[in-house]
Amino acid sequence: LYVLGGTDVHYENILAAGKNPVIVDLETLFHPQVIETDLPNQPVEAAAKAFMADSVLSIGLLPRPVGATKSEAADLSGMGAQPGKVTPFKVAGLVNEGTDQIKIENTQYRTGAASNRPTLSNQSEASIQGDFFLEGFSEAYRILEKNKDELLSPNSILSNFADDPIRLVVRPTKTYSTVRFE
């Protein structure tokens, strides 16, 4: 995913199915880097955003907690998200559901149930072995790097995707959700 410019692999876009994950939203494959450059008075934030855009964290798969403290942090990543966590940001959501007082209001976002985390015998979550994941990523990256010239050649398997449309995601998903309700 990293080598192919994949993004947006948060917990709602990946399913644990057997021993292999299934990514259900791949329209952001081959995503170009979008770096916010209009941060003239915030050079540290601009540098951090540029670093993130070029790192494996840009995929959205690896755990990346957001929040004031570690115990309060929510994680929206494909591998780390857990249901019932409250994020530090507000989004448009329904208040007073099931009543005649229902309305849309900015509320803290709470992660819902998802099928992104593997289970063992349908009872408990199996832990993700970070060392094995890192080893697999490193090995795959070395193989791709070794075959870089072949993969980038005009007749490679990747050339089949040259004219495919892609979805450009300029802002975080929560921004699009907010616009949808306003």
N, C-alpha and C positions, 0 to 999 in steps of 0.2 A: 504493500500500500504506500509506503514512504517513497520508494523509488518511482512509483507511478503517479505521484502527486495526489494520493487519496486524502480526503478530509471528511469531516462530519460523521465519523464513526463513533458517535456517542451512544449511550446505553439504549436508546430507543431504536437504533439502526443496526443492532447486532443481536443475533439469537444464538444461545447455546443449544446445539442440536447434536446429540451424540458426542463423539470425541472431537468434532470439528465445528468451529463457529460458522454461522451463516450471516453474511452482511446483506441486509435487505435494502439498502439505499446506496447504490454505487454511482449515482449521477454526478458526483463530485470527483470521480476518478479523473486523472489528468488535469487537476485543478491548478491554475497558475498561482504563483505567489502573489498575494495582495498585501502590501505593506503600507500601513498608514504613515504618510510622510508629512502630514500637516500638524506636526506637534512641535512647533518652533521653541516653545518655552518649556518643553518637557523632554529634554534629550535622553534622560535615563529611560523613560517610558518608551520612547521611540526605539531606542537600542534594544530594549527587552522584547518589544513586539517584533522587531526584525529577527532577533535570535529565535523566538518561538516559531515564526513563520518558516524558518529553515530547519527546524528540528523535528524529530519523530513525534514530539508532542503535538504538532500541528494536525496530526491525523485524528486525534480525539479518542484513540483507543486506550492509551496508557493512563493509569490513574493520575489525576491532577486535582486534588482537593481545592475548593475555594471556600473561604470563610475566615472569620476573625481568629479563631483558635482551632487547633487540631481536633479537639473534641466536638466542636460545633460545625466543622467543615462538611460540606456536601461535595460529592464527586459525581460528575455527569459523564464520565468516560465509559467507553465500551467495556472495559475490564473491571473498573472499580466501583461503579455506581451501585448503591443499595437503596431499597425503597424506604420512604418515610423521612429522608433527610431534607432539611430546610436550607435553601440557598440564601446567600446574603443579599440577593437582588430581588426586586419585585417585578412581577409580570401581571398582565391583565388576566383576570380569572373570575370565575363565578362565585358569588357570595350568596348565602341563604338558598342554596339549591333545594329543590323539593318544596318550596313555599311560594306564596304569592308575593314575597318580598325579594325574589331573586334579582340580582343585578350584576353587572360587570364592574369590577373594582381592581385597582392595583393591590395585589396581595403577595406575601412571601410565597415563593414557589417551593412546593414540596414534591420530591421525586416520588413517582408512583411505582407500582409493581411493574417489573419488566422481566424479560426472559434472557437477559444478557449474561447472567452468571451460571456456570455449570452446577449441576446438583449431582449428588451421589445417592442412588437408590431412591430418588424422589423425596429424600428426607432432609438432607443437610447440604449446604454448599460445599463443593470440593474447593480446596484452596488452589489458587493459581500459583504455580511454581515459578517464581521470578527468575531464578537462575536458568531454568530450562528455556524459558521464553527468551531471555537475553542471548543464550547460546544459539538458539534457533535463528533469531534475528541476525546475529553476527555472521553465522554460517551462510545464510541466504544472501546477505549483503555482499559477502566476499565472492560468492559464486556470480552474482550479478555484475560486480565490479570487474571480475576476471573476464567476463563475456560482454563487457560494455560495447566494444566496437561492433561486435556481431548484432547486439540488440538495437543499436542505433543506426545500423545500415539501412539503406532504402528498401531492401527486400526482407527485413526481419518481420517476425510475428507482430511486433508493435506497429509497423507501418500500416497494418490493417485498420488501425484506429485513427489514422491521421485526419480523416474527414468527419469523424463522429462528433455530434454536438455534445457540449458539456454544460453543466450548470455552474455559474459563477456565484459563489457565496461570499459577498463582500463583508457582511456583518454577522455577528453571532445569531444563532437561531432565536434566542429570546427577543432580539430586536425585531425580527420578522413577525413573531407572535404578537408583540405589542402593537405593531402597525396594523395587523389583521383585525384587532378588536377596536381600534380607535377610528 
